[in-house]
């Protein structure tokens, strides 16, 4: 009997059975779209985790850290942001850089400005908890940053973490793309006027970031140029956009632009009303 009991215990702790339990939890959430129902399910899961909180291994058997991150992504994709944040912030979920990064990405991509603005504020929570952000944390947050000024501030904050945040092509790309989006305080009328007058500051900041990454010997890729072209399009900088396209053709790694780049350059020309060049 003791032997059979030990075998059952060992079986329960096996990676296969832990994975099966995790998949069962994620599957149950995946089958639900209703935000209120998802919130109730999160409350139930937290209660289960609290009951097993006497042993960290017991909590891990119920849901692994990897599945915690998957659940946060799922809740964010369903728009259950309040439930997502409640679960993330509860000690029983054992929050880490992966779960926080997933939450940052979900909030940053929300269509609700209230939730979208909370993405960057999660950095302060991470600081208080001693959780070091990664490059991916900042690229996630950049999805919710609008305008060159805020993009530069976020880049400066990223540098404050030293070696834990690698200032690579991905974080520069995300910052450059943020420059193509207008600051939230800018009205539609002002945006149209700024674009017509070429006064949108986004393209200038994007160019500054582009020069900085070259100075740091970071090789730009197609996404870099596509983001630059988007920033140029918002301010009507046609000549600058075409110069970037020509530069791409001289770079072996970007010699054959993909559809994102061609789509961006066509948008620049169309925005400027230069349909002849667009047809070429």
C-alpha positions in Angstrom: 0.0 0.0 0.0 2.8 2.4 0.9 4.5 1.6 -2.4 1.4 2.2 -4.4 0.7 5.4 -2.5 4.3 6.6 -3.3 3.8 5.7 -7.0 0.6 7.8 -7.1 2.3 10.7 -5.4 5.3 10.5 -7.8 2.8 10.3 -10.7 1.0 13.4 -9.5 4.3 15.3 -9.4 5.5 14.1 -12.8 6.0 16.9 -15.5 3.4 15.2 -17.7 0.6 15.3 -15.0 1.6 18.9 -14.0 1.3 19.9 -17.7 -2.0 18.1 -18.0 -3.4 20.0 -15.0 -2.1 23.3 -16.4 -3.7 22.6 -19.8 -7.0 21.8 -18.0 -7.0 25.2 -16.3 -6.1 27.1 -19.5 -8.6 25.1 -21.5 -11.4 26.0 -19.1 -10.6 29.7 -19.4 -10.2 29.4 -23.2 -13.8 28.2 -23.5 -15.2 31.4 -22.0 -15.6 34.8 -23.6 -17.7 36.6 -21.1 -15.7 39.0 -19.0 -17.8 38.7 -15.8 -17.6 34.9 -16.0 -13.8 35.1 -16.5 -13.6 37.3 -13.5 -15.5 34.8 -11.4 -13.2 32.0 -12.6 -10.1 34.1 -11.6 -11.6 34.5 -8.1 -12.1 30.7 -7.9 -8.5 30.1 -9.1 -7.1 32.5 -6.5 -9.0 30.7 -3.7 -7.5 27.4 -4.8 -4.0 28.9 -4.9 -4.5 30.5 -1.5 -5.6 27.1 0.0 -2.4 25.6 -1.4 -0.2 28.5 -0.5 1.3 26.7 2.5 3.5 24.9 0.0 5.0 26.6 -3.0 5.3 23.2 -4.7 1.6 22.6 -4.2 0.8 25.9 -5.9 3.2 25.0 -8.7 1.4 21.7 -9.2 -1.9 23.5 -9.6 -0.6 26.0 -12.2 3.0 26.5 -13.3 4.6 29.9 -13.8 4.6 29.4 -17.5 0.8 28.8 -17.5 0.3 31.9 -15.3 1.8 33.9 -18.1 -0.4 32.1 -20.6 -3.5 32.8 -18.5 -2.6 36.5 -18.3 -2.2 36.7 -22.1 -5.6 35.0 -22.5 -7.4 37.3 -20.1 -5.9 40.3 -21.8 -7.0 39.0 -25.2 -10.5 38.5 -23.9 -10.6 42.1 -22.6 -10.8 40.9 -19.0 -8.2 43.5 -17.8 -9.5 43.9 -14.3 -9.4 40.2 -13.7 -6.0 40.0 -15.4 -4.5 42.6 -13.1 -6.2 41.1 -10.0 -4.6 37.8 -10.8 -1.2 39.3 -11.7 -1.0 41.3 -8.5 -2.1 38.5 -6.2 0.9 36.9 -4.4 -0.5 33.4 -5.1 0.2 33.9 -8.8 3.9 34.3 -8.0 4.4 37.2 -10.4 7.7 37.5 -12.4 9.1 39.4 -15.3 7.3 37.1 -17.8 3.8 37.6 -16.3 4.3 41.3 -16.0 5.6 41.7 -19.5 2.5 39.8 -20.8 0.3 42.2 -18.8 2.1 45.2 -20.2 1.6 44.0 -23.7 -2.1 43.3 -23.2 -2.8 46.7 -21.7 -0.7 48.5 -24.3 -2.8 47.0 -27.1 -6.1 47.8 -25.5 -8.5 50.1 -27.4 -9.6 51.6 -24.1 -7.3 54.6 -23.2 -7.8 54.0 -19.5 -6.3 50.5 -19.6 -3.8 51.4 -22.3 -2.3 54.1 -20.1 -1.7 51.6 -17.3 0.8 49.6 -19.2 3.8 51.9 -18.4 2.7 52.2 -14.7 3.3 48.5 -14.2 7.0 49.3 -14.3 6.6 51.1 -11.0 5.0 48.0 -9.5 7.9 45.8 -10.8 10.4 48.2 -9.2 8.6 48.0 -5.9 8.6 44.2 -6.0 12.3 44.0 -7.1 11.4 42.5 -10.5 13.8 43.6 -13.2 12.2 44.4 -16.5 13.7 43.0 -19.8 14.0 44.3 -23.3 10.7 42.6 -24.1 9.0 44.4 -21.2 9.9 47.7 -22.8 9.0 46.7 -26.4 5.6 45.6 -24.9 5.1 49.0 -23.2 6.1 50.9 -26.3 3.0 49.5 -28.0 1.1 51.9 -25.7 3.3 54.9 -26.2 2.2 57.6 -28.5 4.5 60.3 -29.9 8.2 61.0 -30.0 8.5 62.8 -26.7 7.1 59.9 -24.7 9.1 57.4 -26.7 12.3 59.2 -25.8 11.3 59.2 -22.2 10.7 55.5 -22.2 14.1 54.9 -23.9 15.8 56.9 -21.2 14.0 54.9 -18.5 15.1 51.6 -20.2 18.7 52.7 -20.1 18.5 53.2 -16.3 18.3 49.5 -15.8 21.7 48.9 -17.3 22.7 45.5 -18.6 19.3 43.9 -17.7 17.7 45.7 -20.6 19.5 45.1 -23.9 19.2 48.2 -26.1 18.9 46.2 -29.3 17.2 46.7 -32.7 13.8 45.5 -31.3 13.5 48.2 -28.6 14.7 50.9 -31.1 12.2 49.7 -33.6 9.4 49.9 -31.1 10.4 53.4 -30.1 10.7 54.6 -33.7 7.2 53.1 -34.5 5.8 54.9 -31.4 7.0 58.2 -33.0 4.6 57.6 -35.9 1.6 57.7 -33.5 0.2 61.1 -32.5 0.3 62.1 -28.8 -3.1 61.5 -27.2 -3.7 65.2 -26.4 -3.5 66.1 -30.1 -6.9 66.8 -31.6 -7.9 65.5 -35.1 -7.9 69.0 -36.5 -4.4 69.7 -35.0 -3.1 66.4 -36.4 -4.3 67.2 -39.9 -2.7 70.7 -39.7 0.6 69.4 -38.3 0.7 66.7 -41.1 0.0 69.3 -43.8 2.6 71.7 -42.4 5.2 69.0 -41.8 5.3 70.0 -38.1 4.7 66.6 -36.6 7.6 66.1 -34.3 7.5 62.4 -34.6 9.6 62.1 -37.7 12.4 64.2 -36.1 12.5 62.0 -33.0 12.4 58.9 -35.2 15.3 60.2 -37.2 17.2 61.0 -34.0 16.6 57.4 -32.7 17.7 56.0 -36.1 21.0 57.9 -36.0 21.5 56.8 -32.4 21.1 53.2 -33.1 23.6 53.5 -35.9 26.0 55.3 -33.6 25.7 52.3 -31.2 26.4 49.9 -34.1 22.9 48.4 -34.1 22.1 47.2 -37.6 18.6 48.4 -38.8 16.3 45.8 -40.3 13.2 46.0 -42.5 10.9 46.8 -39.5 13.2 49.7 -38.7 12.7 51.3 -42.1 9.0 50.5 -42.1 8.6 52.3 -38.8 10.6 55.3 -40.1 8.4 55.4 -43.2 5.3 55.5 -41.0 6.7 58.4 -39.1 7.6 60.2 -42.3 4.1 59.6 -43.7 2.5 61.3 -40.7 4.4 64.5 -41.4 4.5 64.5 -45.2 8.2 64.0 -45.4 8.2 62.4 -48.9 11.8 63.2 -49.8 13.1 61.7 -46.5 11.0 58.6 -47.0 12.3 58.0 -50.5 15.9 58.5 -49.2 15.3 55.7 -46.7 14.0 53.5 -49.4 17.1 54.1 -51.5 19.3 53.5 -48.4 17.6 50.1 -47.9 18.5 49.1 -51.5 22.2 49.6 -50.7 22.0 47.5 -47.6 22.5 43.7 -48.3 20.2 42.7 -45.4 17.3 45.0 -46.6 18.0 45.0 -50.3 14.6 43.4 -51.1 12.0 45.3 -49.1 9.0 43.3 -47.9 5.3 44.2 -48.2 5.4 46.2 -44.9 8.0 48.6 -46.3 6.2 48.9 -49.7 2.9 49.5 -47.9 4.5 52.2 -45.8 6.1 54.0 -48.7 2.8 53.9 -50.7 1.0 55.3 -47.7 3.6 58.2 -47.5 3.1 59.0 -51.2 -0.7 58.7 -51.0 -0.8 61.0 -47.9 1.2 63.6 -49.8 -1.1 63.2 -52.9 1.8 62.1 -55.1 -0.1 59.4 -56.9 2.2 59.3 -59.9 5.2 58.2 -57.8 2.9 55.8 -56.0 2.0 54.1 -59.3 5.7 53.8 -60.2 
